[in-house]
Amino acid sequence: MSEDATALVFLARGYEDDHLDRFRRFIRSYASFSTGQPTHLHVIFKGFHTAEHERSARLLFEALPHTAHVMEDVGFDIGAYAAVVGYLNDPYVCFLNSNSEIISENWLGKLISNLRDPAVGMVGATGSCESLNYLHPDFPRFPNPHLRTNAFALRVKDAQRFLDGIYIREKIDAWRFESGPDSLTRRVFSAALTCLVVGRDGRGYGPSAWIDSETFRQGLQSNLLVGDNVTRAYFDMSPSERDRIVFKTWGGFVHPRLFASTL
């Protein structure tokens, strides 16, 4: 264990038919960019339909030094993260889901350098103000600032306490933990700590400045550290679809230039 090392946890979930392509995308990106931070890779293998599917996935990761964790396919992503965090010995942890694609040099170092501030409890590559109140009235109304639960990092001791006692049975439970009334972000805020979106520029943006970060669903997303299926889908939208989803994410906080730069 290094005093400054990060446990990098990648979730290799084999449920989707194209899961090997997703893993290959991550592996290529991981090999292409320096982490900029002492790193211990952990891979969670779960959700494979057959033992042969799992073996094929394990073979993809053979060239990367890592610690493997095999889990039952319960609890969605958050449940897997909560289950593995008790096994980590490094001071920091960063979680990546199966759709993650690294797109910046020294990406992990940029996250962790902002997390070293004792006033910061969590950092992430993407944040949002979206509300799922239309799905269930329990969700806080817009604006509902929260870090998205992909490419996010905490101190391991904080991850252990903030992920303790969670109950994830259905997809809406996972959404609640990301952006509900007792979300991970709100747990961090309740501990008198803040949450930062960290850009490719290395800057940590506080909640009031997330809209200026040029990351998630903003402009050309040119300041993203880590992409995923949602950030990629943004580029495939028509201008009208993009306007709608940007407004859903950022609402009245959107600057006109952010719309203009996507057209």
JOGIUR-V113138 format. One record per backbone hydrogen bond with DSSP energy under -1.0 kcal/mol. CO is the residue of the C=O (numbers start at 1). NH is the residue of the N-H. Records with the same first field share a line. If there is no record, write none. Layout:
CO->NH + NH
This chain:
2->5
5->92
6->40
7->94
8->42
9->96
10->44
11->13
12->46
16->19
18->22
19->23
20->24
21->25
22->26
23->27
24->28
25->29
26->30
27->31
28->32
29->33
34->106
35->109
38->6
40->8
41->67
42->10
43->69
44->12
45->71
46->14
50->54
51->55
52->56
53->57
54->58
55->59
56->60
57->61
59->62
61->64
67->43
69->45
72->74
75->79
76->80
77->81
78->82
79->83
80->84
81->85
84->87
85->88
91->156
92->7
93->154
94->9
95->151 + 152
96->11
97->100
101->227
104->107
106->110
107->111
108->112
109->113
110->114
111->115
112->116
117->120
119->194
122->196
123->153
124->198
126->148
128->146
129->144
132->135 + 136
136->139
146->128
148->150
151->125
152->95
153->123
154->93
155->159
156->160
157->161
158->162
159->163
163->166
170->173 + 174
171->175
172->176
173->177
174->178
175->179
176->180
177->184
180->183
183->187
184->188
185->189
186->190
188->193
189->192
194->121 + 122
196->124
197->205
199->202
203->199
205->197
206->209
207->210
209->212
210->213
214->223
215->218
218->221
221->224
223->200
225->103
227->101
228->232
229->233
230->234
238->242
239->243
240->244
241->245
242->246
243->247
244->248
245->249
246->250
247->251
249->129
250->253
251->254
255->258
256->260
257->261
259->262
260->263
